[in-house]
Amino acid sequence: MTSALRRRPAQRRSVERVERMLDECARLLDELGYEALTTKEVARRAGVPIGTFYQFFPDKQGLVRALAVRNLDAFLSRVSERIAEAHLGHWTDLVDLAIDEFVAMKRTTPGFAVVDFGEVLARPGGPPLEGTRRTLDRAQDNNVVVAERLRALAVDLLDAPPGDGLDRALLVAVEATDAVLKVAFRIQPDGDPFMIAECKLLVRRYLAEHLP
């Protein structure tokens, strides 16, 4: 996955500015949606000159891509922290934990209901916008990138044998989770609990054929 920024901030002040712009982008996605989001308003709300915005982001699409990368990093960090604290008894607990963290971010993280790991929704629970399947990496679908990042956790924590079989199984699991949870949040703004439970059951049973 290539860098989401036009250039990386080197100084603390620049890092803080980039984070403020991403924070305001997320809030504006909740308030206005993707189509009404503008680089000018993001810069104004973040308190930075528009020229500073373009030092780090090429356009609105680049800004949203950086937000999606930050979301994915935050999700993986939260899952890793939960794993360290939870003392999981079985790999199926990891499935439940990961899905619970994703659902929690959907409910509480600004902008996550519109842009989670790359794909942009027209509105929370709404259909995806055309041309956003490869937001994270122009060479690969978003879910391929997510599955690749999850593979490291599976290999390290589950002692799963690396290889094409694991890669394929994780991609199927990610695609299935994505599809079912989209339905859950389409049914209810906070996610239909019955569909979330079905999603966990589906993924656990499928991965049982592929994990030790």
MARBA-3410 file (N, C-alpha, C, O; in Angstrom, 1 decimal):
212
0.9,-1.2,0.0,0.0,0.0,0.0,0.9,1.2,0.0,1.7,1.4,0.9 ~ 0.7,2.1,-1.0,1.5,3.3,-1.1,1.1,4.3,-0.1,0.0,4.3,0.5 ~ 1.9,5.4,0.1,1.6,6.4,1.1,0.4,7.1,0.7,0.1,7.4,-0.5 ~ -0.5,7.5,1.7,-1.7,8.2,1.4,-1.5,9.7,1.3,-2.3,10.4,0.8 ~ -0.3,10.2,1.7,0.0,11.6,1.7,0.9,12.0,0.6,1.7,11.2,0.1
0.7,13.3,0.1,1.6,13.8,-0.9,3.0,13.9,-0.4,4.0,13.6,-1.1 ~ 3.1,14.4,0.8,4.4,14.3,1.5,4.2,14.1,3.0,3.2,14.6,3.5 ~ 5.1,13.5,3.7,4.9,13.2,5.1,5.3,14.4,5.9,6.3,15.0,5.7 ~ 4.5,14.7,7.0,4.9,15.8,7.8,6.1,15.5,8.7,6.2,14.4,9.3 ~ 7.1,16.4,8.7,8.3,16.1,9.4,8.3,16.7,10.8,8.9,16.2,11.7
7.7,17.8,11.0,7.7,18.6,12.2,6.4,18.3,13.0,5.3,18.0,12.4 ~ 6.4,18.5,14.3,5.3,18.2,15.2,4.1,19.1,14.7,3.0,18.7,14.7 ~ 4.4,20.4,14.4,3.3,21.3,14.0,2.6,20.8,12.8,1.4,20.9,12.7 ~ 3.4,20.3,11.8,2.8,19.7,10.6,2.0,18.5,10.8,0.9,18.3,10.3 ~ 2.5,17.6,11.7,1.7,16.4,12.1,0.4,16.8,12.7,-0.6,16.2,12.3
0.4,17.8,13.6,-0.8,18.2,14.2,-1.8,18.8,13.2,-3.0,18.6,13.3 ~ -1.3,19.6,12.2,-2.1,20.1,11.2,-2.8,19.0,10.3,-4.0,19.1,10.0 ~ -2.0,18.0,9.9,-2.5,16.9,9.1,-3.6,16.2,9.9,-4.7,15.9,9.4 ~ -3.4,15.9,11.2,-4.4,15.3,12.0,-5.7,16.1,12.2,-6.8,15.6,12.1 ~ -5.5,17.4,12.3,-6.7,18.3,12.4,-7.5,18.2,11.1,-8.7,18.2,11.1
-6.8,18.2,10.0,-7.5,18.2,8.7,-8.3,16.9,8.5,-9.4,16.8,8.0 ~ -7.6,15.8,9.0,-8.3,14.5,8.9,-9.5,14.4,9.9,-10.6,13.9,9.5 ~ -9.3,15.0,11.1,-10.4,15.1,12.0,-11.6,15.9,11.4,-12.8,15.4,11.6 ~ -11.3,17.0,10.8,-12.4,17.8,10.3,-13.1,17.2,9.1,-14.3,17.3,8.9 ~ -12.3,16.5,8.3,-12.8,15.7,7.2,-13.8,14.7,7.7,-14.9,14.6,7.1
-13.5,14.0,8.7,-14.4,13.0,9.3,-15.7,13.6,9.8,-16.7,13.1,9.5 ~ -15.5,14.7,10.5,-16.7,15.4,11.0,-17.6,15.9,9.9,-18.9,15.8,9.9 ~ -17.0,16.4,8.9,-17.8,16.9,7.7,-18.5,15.8,6.9,-19.5,16.0,6.4 ~ -17.8,14.7,6.9,-18.5,13.5,6.2,-19.8,13.2,6.9,-20.8,12.9,6.3 ~ -19.8,13.2,8.3,-21.0,12.9,9.0,-22.0,14.0,8.8,-23.2,13.8,8.7
-21.6,15.3,8.8,-22.5,16.4,8.7,-23.1,16.6,7.2,-24.3,16.9,7.1 ~ -22.2,16.5,6.2,-22.6,16.8,4.9,-22.6,15.7,3.9,-23.3,15.8,2.9 ~ -21.9,14.6,4.2,-21.7,13.6,3.2,-20.5,13.8,2.3,-20.0,14.9,2.3 ~ -20.1,12.8,1.5,-18.9,12.9,0.7,-19.1,14.0,-0.4,-18.2,14.7,-0.7 ~ -20.2,14.0,-1.1,-20.4,14.8,-2.3,-20.3,16.3,-1.9,-19.7,17.1,-2.7
-20.8,16.7,-0.8,-20.7,18.1,-0.4,-19.4,18.5,0.3,-19.2,19.7,0.6 ~ -18.5,17.5,0.6,-17.3,17.8,1.2,-16.4,18.6,0.3,-16.2,18.2,-0.9 ~ -15.7,19.7,0.8,-14.8,20.4,0.0,-13.5,20.6,0.7,-13.4,20.7,1.9 ~ -12.4,20.7,-0.1,-11.1,21.0,0.5,-11.1,22.3,1.2,-10.4,22.5,2.2 ~ -11.7,23.3,0.7,-11.7,24.6,1.2,-12.3,24.6,2.6,-11.8,25.3,3.5
-13.5,23.9,2.8,-14.1,23.9,4.1,-13.3,23.1,5.1,-13.3,23.4,6.3 ~ -12.7,22.0,4.7,-11.8,21.2,5.6,-10.7,22.1,6.1,-10.4,22.1,7.3 ~ -10.0,22.9,5.2,-8.9,23.7,5.6,-9.4,24.8,6.5,-8.8,25.1,7.5 ~ -10.6,25.4,6.2,-11.1,26.5,7.1,-11.4,25.9,8.5,-11.0,26.6,9.5 ~ -12.1,24.8,8.6,-12.4,24.2,9.9,-11.2,23.8,10.7,-11.2,23.9,11.9
-10.2,23.4,9.9,-8.9,22.9,10.6,-8.0,24.1,11.0,-7.1,23.9,11.7 ~ -8.4,25.3,10.5,-7.6,26.5,10.8,-6.2,26.5,10.1,-5.2,27.0,10.6 ~ -6.2,26.0,8.8,-4.9,26.0,8.1,-5.2,26.7,6.7,-6.3,26.6,6.2 ~ -4.2,27.3,6.1,-4.3,27.9,4.8,-4.6,26.8,3.8,-4.1,25.7,3.9 ~ -5.3,27.1,2.7,-5.6,26.1,1.7,-4.3,25.6,1.0,-4.3,24.5,0.6
-3.3,26.5,1.0,-2.0,26.1,0.4,-1.4,25.0,1.2,-0.7,24.1,0.7 ~ -1.6,25.1,2.6,-1.0,24.0,3.4,-1.7,22.7,3.2,-1.1,21.6,3.2 ~ -3.0,22.8,3.0,-3.8,21.6,2.6,-3.1,20.8,1.4,-2.9,19.6,1.5 ~ -2.9,21.6,0.4,-2.4,21.0,-0.9,-0.9,20.6,-0.7,-0.4,19.9,-1.6 ~ -0.2,21.0,0.3,1.1,20.5,0.5,1.1,19.0,0.9,2.0,18.3,0.6
0.0,18.6,1.6,-0.1,17.2,2.1,-1.1,16.3,1.3,-0.9,15.1,1.3 ~ -2.1,16.9,0.7,-3.1,16.2,0.0,-3.3,16.7,-1.4,-3.4,17.9,-1.5 ~ -3.4,15.8,-2.4,-3.5,16.3,-3.7,-4.9,16.9,-4.0,-5.1,17.7,-4.9 ~ -5.9,16.3,-3.4,-7.3,16.7,-3.6,-8.2,16.0,-2.6,-7.7,15.5,-1.6 ~ -9.5,16.2,-2.8,-10.5,15.6,-1.8,-10.3,14.1,-1.7,-10.4,13.5,-0.6
-10.1,13.4,-2.9,-10.0,12.0,-2.9,-8.7,11.5,-2.1,-8.8,10.5,-1.4 ~ -7.7,12.3,-2.2,-6.5,12.0,-1.4,-6.7,12.1,0.1,-6.1,11.3,0.8 ~ -7.4,13.1,0.4,-7.7,13.4,1.8,-8.5,12.2,2.4,-8.2,11.7,3.5 ~ -9.6,11.8,1.7,-10.4,10.7,2.1,-9.6,9.4,2.2,-9.8,8.5,3.0 ~ -8.7,9.2,1.2,-7.9,8.0,1.2,-7.0,8.0,2.5,-6.9,6.9,3.2
-6.4,9.1,2.9,-5.6,9.2,4.1,-6.5,8.9,5.3,-6.0,8.3,6.3 ~ -7.7,9.4,5.3,-8.6,9.1,6.4,-8.9,7.6,6.5,-8.9,7.0,7.6 ~ -9.1,6.9,5.4,-9.4,5.5,5.3,-8.2,4.7,5.9,-8.3,3.7,6.6 ~ -7.0,5.1,5.5,-5.7,4.5,6.0,-5.6,4.6,7.5,-5.3,3.7,8.2 ~ -5.9,5.8,8.0,-5.9,6.1,9.4,-6.9,5.2,10.1,-6.6,4.7,11.2
-8.1,5.1,9.6,-9.1,4.2,10.1,-8.7,2.8,10.2,-8.9,2.1,11.3 ~ -8.1,2.3,9.2,-7.6,0.9,9.2,-6.5,0.7,10.2,-6.5,-0.3,11.0 ~ -5.6,1.6,10.3,-4.5,1.5,11.3,-5.1,1.5,12.7,-4.7,0.8,13.6 ~ -6.1,2.4,12.9,-6.7,2.5,14.3,-7.5,1.2,14.6,-7.4,0.7,15.7 ~ -8.1,0.6,13.6,-8.9,-0.6,13.9,-7.9,-1.7,14.3,-8.1,-2.4,15.2
-6.8,-1.9,13.5,-5.9,-3.0,13.8,-5.2,-2.7,15.2,-4.9,-3.7,15.9 ~ -4.9,-1.5,15.5,-4.3,-1.2,16.8,-5.3,-1.5,17.9,-4.9,-2.1,18.9 ~ -6.6,-1.2,17.7,-7.5,-1.5,18.8,-7.7,-3.0,19.0,-7.8,-3.5,20.1 ~ -7.8,-3.7,17.8,-7.9,-5.2,17.9,-6.7,-5.8,18.6,-6.8,-6.6,19.5 ~ -5.5,-5.3,18.3,-4.3,-5.8,18.9,-4.3,-5.5,20.4,-3.9,-6.4,21.2
-4.7,-4.3,20.8,-4.8,-4.0,22.2,-5.8,-4.9,23.0,-5.5,-5.3,24.1 ~ -6.9,-5.1,22.4,-7.9,-5.9,23.0,-7.5,-7.4,23.1,-7.7,-8.0,24.1 ~ -6.7,-7.8,22.1,-6.2,-9.2,22.2,-5.3,-9.4,23.3,-5.3,-10.3,24.1 ~ -4.4,-8.3,23.5,-3.4,-8.4,24.6,-4.1,-8.4,26.0,-3.5,-9.0,26.9 ~ -5.2,-7.8,26.1,-5.9,-7.7,27.4,-6.9,-8.8,27.6,-7.2,-9.1,28.8
-7.4,-9.5,26.6,-8.5,-10.4,26.7,-8.1,-11.8,27.0,-9.0,-12.5,27.6 ~ -6.9,-12.3,26.8,-6.5,-13.6,27.0,-7.5,-14.6,26.3,-8.2,-15.4,27.0 ~ -7.6,-14.5,25.0,-8.5,-15.3,24.3,-8.3,-16.8,24.4,-7.2,-17.3,24.4 ~ -9.4,-17.5,24.6,-9.3,-19.0,24.8,-9.3,-19.7,23.5,-8.8,-20.9,23.5 ~ -9.8,-19.2,22.4,-10.0,-19.9,21.2,-10.0,-18.8,20.0,-10.3,-17.7,20.2
-9.5,-19.3,18.8,-9.5,-18.3,17.7,-10.8,-17.7,17.4,-10.9,-16.6,16.8 ~ -11.9,-18.4,17.7,-13.2,-17.9,17.4,-13.5,-16.6,18.2,-14.2,-15.7,17.7 ~ -12.8,-16.5,19.3,-13.0,-15.3,20.1,-12.4,-14.1,19.4,-12.9,-13.0,19.5 ~ -11.4,-14.3,18.6,-10.8,-13.2,17.8,-11.7,-12.7,16.8,-11.8,-11.5,16.5 ~ -12.5,-13.6,16.2,-13.5,-13.2,15.2,-14.5,-12.3,15.8,-14.8,-11.2,15.3
-15.0,-12.7,17.0,-16.0,-11.9,17.7,-15.4,-10.5,18.1,-16.1,-9.5,17.9 ~ -14.2,-10.6,18.6,-13.6,-9.3,19.0,-13.4,-8.4,17.9,-13.7,-7.2,18.0 ~ -12.9,-8.9,16.7,-12.7,-8.0,15.6,-14.0,-7.4,15.0,-14.0,-6.2,14.7 ~ -15.0,-8.2,15.0,-16.3,-7.7,14.5,-16.9,-6.7,15.5,-17.4,-5.7,15.1 ~ -16.7,-7.0,16.8,-17.2,-6.0,17.8,-16.5,-4.7,17.7,-17.1,-3.6,17.8
-15.2,-4.7,17.4,-14.4,-3.5,17.3,-14.9,-2.7,16.1,-15.0,-1.4,16.1 ~ -15.1,-3.4,15.0,-15.6,-2.7,13.8,-16.9,-2.0,14.0,-17.1,-0.9,13.6 ~ -17.8,-2.8,14.6,-19.2,-2.2,14.9,-19.1,-1.0,15.9,-19.8,0.0,15.7 ~ -18.2,-1.1,16.9,-18.0,0.0,17.8,-17.5,1.2,17.0,-17.9,2.4,17.3 ~ -16.6,1.1,16.1,-16.1,2.2,15.3,-17.2,2.8,14.4,-17.2,4.0,14.2
-18.0,1.9,13.8,-19.1,2.4,13.0,-20.0,3.3,13.8,-20.6,4.3,13.3 ~ -20.2,2.9,15.1,-21.1,3.7,16.0,-20.6,4.9,16.5,-21.3,5.9,16.8 ~ -19.2,5.0,16.7,-18.7,6.1,17.5,-17.6,6.9,16.8,-17.4,8.1,17.2 ~ -16.9,6.4,15.8,-15.8,7.1,15.2,-16.3,8.1,14.2,-17.0,7.6,13.2 ~ -16.0,9.4,14.3,-16.5,10.3,13.3,-16.1,9.9,11.9,-15.0,9.5,11.6
-17.1,10.1,11.0,-16.8,9.8,9.5,-16.8,8.3,9.2,-16.9,8.0,8.0 ~ -16.7,7.4,10.1,-16.6,6.0,9.8,-17.8,5.4,9.2,-17.7,4.4,8.4 ~ -19.0,6.0,9.4,-20.2,5.5,8.8,-20.2,5.8,7.3,-21.0,5.1,6.6 ~ -19.4,6.7,6.9,-19.4,7.1,5.5,-18.1,6.5,4.8,-18.2,6.0,3.7 ~ -17.0,6.6,5.5,-15.7,6.0,4.9,-15.1,5.2,6.1,-14.6,5.8,7.0
-15.1,3.9,5.9,-14.4,3.1,6.9,-13.0,2.7,6.4,-12.0,3.4,6.8 ~ -12.9,1.6,5.6,-11.6,1.2,5.1,-11.4,1.5,3.6,-10.8,0.7,2.9 ~ -12.0,2.6,3.1,-11.7,2.9,1.7,-13.0,3.2,0.9,-13.1,4.2,0.3 ~ -13.9,2.3,0.9,-15.1,2.4,0.2,-16.0,3.6,0.7,-16.2,3.7,1.9 ~ -16.4,4.5,-0.1,-17.2,5.7,0.3,-18.7,5.4,0.0,-19.1,5.0,-1.1
-19.4,5.6,1.1,-20.9,5.5,1.0,-21.5,6.8,0.7,-21.1,7.8,1.2 ~ -22.6,6.8,-0.1,-23.3,8.0,-0.4,-23.8,8.7,0.9,-23.9,9.9,1.0 ~ -24.2,7.8,1.9,-24.7,8.3,3.2,-24.5,7.1,4.1,-24.3,5.9,3.6 ~ -24.6,7.3,5.4,-24.5,6.1,6.3,-25.6,5.1,6.0,-26.7,5.4,5.9 ~ -25.1,3.8,5.8,-26.0,2.7,5.4,-26.4,2.7,3.9,-27.1,1.8,3.5
-25.9,3.8,3.2,-26.3,3.9,1.8,-25.4,3.1,0.9,-24.5,2.5,1.3 ~ -25.7,3.2,-0.4,-24.9,2.5,-1.4,-23.5,3.1,-1.6,-23.3,4.3,-1.3 ~ -22.5,2.3,-2.0,-21.2,2.8,-2.2,-21.1,3.6,-3.5,-21.9,3.4,-4.4 ~ -20.2,4.6,-3.5,-20.1,5.4,-4.7,-19.2,4.7,-5.7,-18.2,4.0,-5.3 ~ -19.5,4.8,-6.9,-18.7,4.2,-8.0,-17.3,4.7,-8.0,-17.1,5.9,-7.8
-16.3,3.8,-8.2,-15.0,4.2,-8.3,-14.2,4.3,-7.0,-13.1,4.8,-6.9 ~ -14.8,3.8,-5.9,-14.1,3.9,-4.6,-13.7,2.5,-4.0,-13.4,2.4,-2.9 ~ -13.8,1.5,-4.9,-13.4,0.2,-4.4,-11.9,0.1,-4.2,-11.4,-0.8,-3.5 ~ -11.1,1.0,-4.8,-9.6,0.9,-4.7,-9.1,2.2,-4.1,-8.1,2.8,-4.6 ~ -9.7,2.7,-3.0,-9.3,3.9,-2.4,-8.0,3.7,-1.7,-7.1,4.6,-1.7
-7.8,2.6,-1.0,-6.6,2.4,-0.2,-5.4,2.2,-1.1,-4.3,2.7,-0.8 ~ -5.6,1.5,-2.2,-4.4,1.2,-3.1,-5.0,1.0,-4.5,-5.9,0.2,-4.7 ~ -4.5,1.8,-5.4,-5.1,1.8,-6.8,-4.9,0.5,-7.5,-5.6,0.3,-8.5 ~ -4.0,-0.3,-7.0,-3.7,-1.6,-7.7,-4.6,-2.7,-7.1,-4.6,-3.8,-7.7 ~ -5.2,-2.6,-6.0,-5.9,-3.6,-5.3,-7.2,-3.1,-4.7,-7.3,-2.0,-4.3
-8.2,-4.0,-4.6,-9.5,-3.7,-4.0,-9.2,-3.4,-2.5,-8.3,-4.0,-1.9 ~ -10.1,-2.6,-1.9,-9.9,-2.3,-0.5,-9.9,-3.5,0.4,-9.0,-3.6,1.3 ~ -10.8,-4.5,0.2,-10.9,-5.7,1.0,-9.6,-6.6,0.9,-9.3,-7.3,1.8 ~ -9.0,-6.5,-0.3,-7.7,-7.3,-0.4,-6.7,-6.7,0.5,-5.9,-7.4,1.2 ~ -6.6,-5.4,0.6,-5.6,-4.7,1.5,-5.9,-5.1,2.9,-5.0,-5.4,3.7
-7.2,-5.0,3.3,-7.6,-5.3,4.7,-7.3,-6.8,5.0,-6.7,-7.0,6.1 ~ -7.5,-7.7,4.1,-7.2,-9.1,4.3,-5.7,-9.3,4.5,-5.3,-10.1,5.3 ~ -4.9,-8.6,3.7,-3.5,-8.7,3.9,-3.0,-8.2,5.2,-2.1,-8.8,5.8 ~ -3.6,-7.1,5.7,-3.2,-6.6,7.0,-3.6,-7.6,8.1,-2.9,-7.7,9.1 ~ -4.8,-8.2,8.0,-5.2,-9.1,9.0,-4.4,-10.4,9.0,-4.3,-11.1,10.0
-3.8,-10.8,7.9,-3.0,-12.0,7.8,-1.9,-12.0,8.8,-1.6,-13.1,9.4 ~ -1.3,-10.9,9.0,-0.2,-10.9,10.0,-0.7,-11.2,11.4,0.0,-12.0,12.1 ~ -1.9,-10.7,11.8,-2.4,-11.1,13.0,-2.7,-12.6,13.1,-2.5,-13.3,14.1 ~ -3.3,-13.2,12.0,-3.6,-14.6,12.0,-2.4,-15.5,12.1,-2.4,-16.4,12.9 ~ -1.3,-15.1,11.4,-0.1,-15.9,11.5,0.6,-15.8,12.8,1.0,-16.8,13.4
0.6,-14.6,13.4,1.3,-14.4,14.7,0.5,-15.0,15.9,1.1,-15.6,16.8 ~ -0.8,-14.8,15.9,-1.6,-15.2,17.0,-2.2,-16.5,17.0,-2.4,-17.2,18.0 ~ -2.5,-17.0,15.8,-3.2,-18.3,15.6,-2.3,-19.4,15.2,-2.8,-20.6,15.0 ~ -1.1,-19.1,14.9,-0.1,-20.1,14.4,-0.7,-20.7,13.1,-0.5,-21.9,12.8 ~ -1.4,-19.9,12.3,-1.9,-20.4,11.1,-0.8,-20.5,10.0,0.0,-19.6,9.9
-0.8,-21.6,9.2,0.2,-21.7,8.2,0.0,-20.7,7.1,-1.0,-20.7,6.5 ~ 1.1,-19.9,6.8,0.9,-18.9,5.8,0.9,-19.6,4.4,1.4,-20.7,4.2 ~ 0.3,-19.0,3.4,0.2,-19.5,2.1,-1.1,-19.1,1.4,-1.9,-18.3,1.9 ~ -1.2,-19.5,0.2,-2.4,-19.1,-0.6,-3.7,-19.5,0.0,-4.7,-18.8,-0.1 ~ -3.7,-20.6,0.7,-5.0,-21.1,1.3,-5.4,-20.1,2.4,-6.6,-19.8,2.4
-4.5,-19.7,3.2,-4.9,-18.7,4.3,-5.3,-17.4,3.7,-6.2,-16.8,4.1 ~ -4.5,-16.9,2.7,-4.8,-15.7,2.0,-6.2,-15.7,1.4,-7.0,-14.7,1.6 ~ -6.5,-16.8,0.8,-7.9,-16.9,0.2,-9.0,-16.9,1.2,-10.0,-16.3,1.1 ~ -8.7,-17.7,2.3,-9.7,-17.8,3.3,-10.0,-16.4,4.0,-11.1,-16.1,4.3 ~ -8.9,-15.7,4.3,-9.1,-14.4,4.9,-9.8,-13.4,4.0,-10.6,-12.6,4.5
-9.5,-13.4,2.7,-10.2,-12.5,1.8,-11.7,-12.9,1.8,-12.5,-12.0,1.8 ~ -12.0,-14.2,1.7,-13.5,-14.5,1.7,-14.1,-14.1,3.0,-15.3,-13.6,3.0 ~ -13.4,-14.2,4.1,-14.0,-13.8,5.4,-14.2,-12.3,5.5,-15.2,-11.9,6.0 ~ -13.3,-11.6,5.0,-13.4,-10.1,4.9,-14.5,-9.7,4.0,-15.3,-8.8,4.4 ~ -14.6,-10.3,2.8,-15.7,-9.9,1.9,-17.1,-10.3,2.5,-18.0,-9.5,2.4
-17.2,-11.4,3.2,-18.4,-11.8,3.8,-18.8,-10.9,4.9,-20.0,-10.5,5.0 ~ -17.8,-10.6,5.8,-18.1,-9.7,6.9,-18.6,-8.3,6.4,-19.5,-7.7,6.9 ~ -17.9,-7.8,5.4,-18.2,-6.5,4.8,-19.7,-6.5,4.3,-20.4,-5.6,4.5 ~ -20.0,-7.6,3.5,-21.3,-7.6,2.9,-22.4,-7.7,4.0,-23.5,-7.0,3.9 ~ -22.3,-8.6,5.0,-23.3,-8.8,6.0,-23.4,-7.6,6.9,-24.6,-7.2,7.2
-22.3,-7.0,7.3,-22.4,-5.8,8.1,-23.0,-4.6,7.4,-23.6,-3.7,8.0 ~ -22.8,-4.5,6.1,-23.5,-3.5,5.3,-25.0,-3.6,5.5,-25.7,-2.6,5.7 ~ -25.5,-4.8,5.4,-26.9,-5.1,5.6,-27.3,-4.7,7.0,-28.4,-4.0,7.2 ~ -26.5,-5.0,8.0,-26.9,-4.7,9.4,-27.0,-3.2,9.6,-28.0,-2.8,10.3 ~ -26.1,-2.4,9.0,-26.2,-1.0,9.2,-27.2,-0.3,8.2,-27.6,0.8,8.4
-27.6,-1.1,7.2,-28.7,-0.6,6.4,-30.1,-0.7,7.1,-31.0,0.1,6.9 ~ -30.2,-1.8,7.8,-31.4,-2.1,8.6,-31.6,-1.1,9.7,-32.7,-0.6,9.9 ~ -30.5,-0.9,10.5,-30.6,0.0,11.6,-29.3,0.9,11.6,-28.3,0.4,11.3 ~ -29.5,2.2,11.9,-28.3,3.1,11.9,-27.2,2.6,12.8,-26.0,2.8,12.5 ~ -27.5,2.0,14.0,-26.5,1.5,14.9,-26.1,0.0,14.6,-25.3,-0.6,15.4
-26.7,-0.6,13.6,-26.4,-2.0,13.3,-27.4,-2.9,13.9,-27.5,-3.0,15.1 ~ -28.0,-3.7,13.1,-29.0,-4.7,13.6,-28.3,-5.8,14.3,-27.5,-6.5,13.8 ~ -28.6,-5.9,15.6,-27.9,-6.9,16.5,-28.0,-8.4,16.0,-27.1,-9.2,16.1 ~ -29.1,-8.7,15.4,-29.3,-10.1,14.9,-28.4,-10.3,13.7,-27.9,-11.4,13.5 ~ -28.3,-9.3,12.8,-27.4,-9.5,11.6,-26.0,-9.5,12.1,-25.2,-10.3,11.5
-25.6,-8.8,13.1,-24.2,-8.8,13.6,-23.9,-10.2,14.1,-22.8,-10.7,13.9 ~ -24.9,-10.7,14.9,-24.7,-12.1,15.4,-24.6,-13.1,14.3,-23.7,-14.0,14.4 ~ -25.4,-13.0,13.3,-25.3,-13.9,12.2,-24.0,-13.8,11.4,-23.4,-14.8,11.0 ~ -23.4,-12.6,11.4,-22.2,-12.4,10.7,-21.1,-13.1,11.5,-20.2,-13.8,10.8 ~ -21.1,-13.0,12.8,-20.1,-13.7,13.6,-20.2,-15.2,13.4,-19.1,-15.9,13.2
-21.4,-15.8,13.4,-21.6,-17.2,13.2,-21.1,-17.6,11.8,-20.4,-18.7,11.7 ~ -21.4,-16.9,10.8,-21.0,-17.2,9.4,-19.5,-17.3,9.3,-19.0,-18.2,8.8 ~ -18.8,-16.3,9.8,-17.3,-16.2,9.7,-16.7,-17.3,10.5,-15.7,-17.9,10.1 ~ -17.2,-17.5,11.7,-16.6,-18.6,12.6,-16.7,-19.9,11.9,-15.7,-20.7,11.8 ~ -17.9,-20.2,11.3,-18.1,-21.5,10.7,-17.2,-21.7,9.4,-16.7,-22.8,9.1
-17.1,-20.6,8.7,-16.3,-20.7,7.5,-14.8,-20.9,7.8,-14.2,-21.8,7.2 ~ -14.3,-20.1,8.7,-12.9,-20.2,9.0,-12.5,-21.5,9.7,-11.4,-21.9,9.8 ~ -13.5,-22.1,10.4,-13.2,-23.4,11.0,-12.7,-24.4,10.1,-12.0,-25.4,10.5 ~ -13.0,-24.3,8.8,-12.5,-25.2,7.8,-11.0,-24.9,7.4,-10.4,-25.7,6.7 ~ -10.5,-23.7,7.8,-9.2,-23.3,7.3,-8.2,-23.0,8.4,-7.0,-22.9,8.1
-8.6,-22.9,9.7,-7.7,-22.5,10.7,-7.6,-23.7,11.7,-8.5,-24.4,11.9 ~ -6.4,-23.8,12.3,-6.2,-24.9,13.3,-7.0,-24.8,14.5,-7.0,-25.6,15.4
END
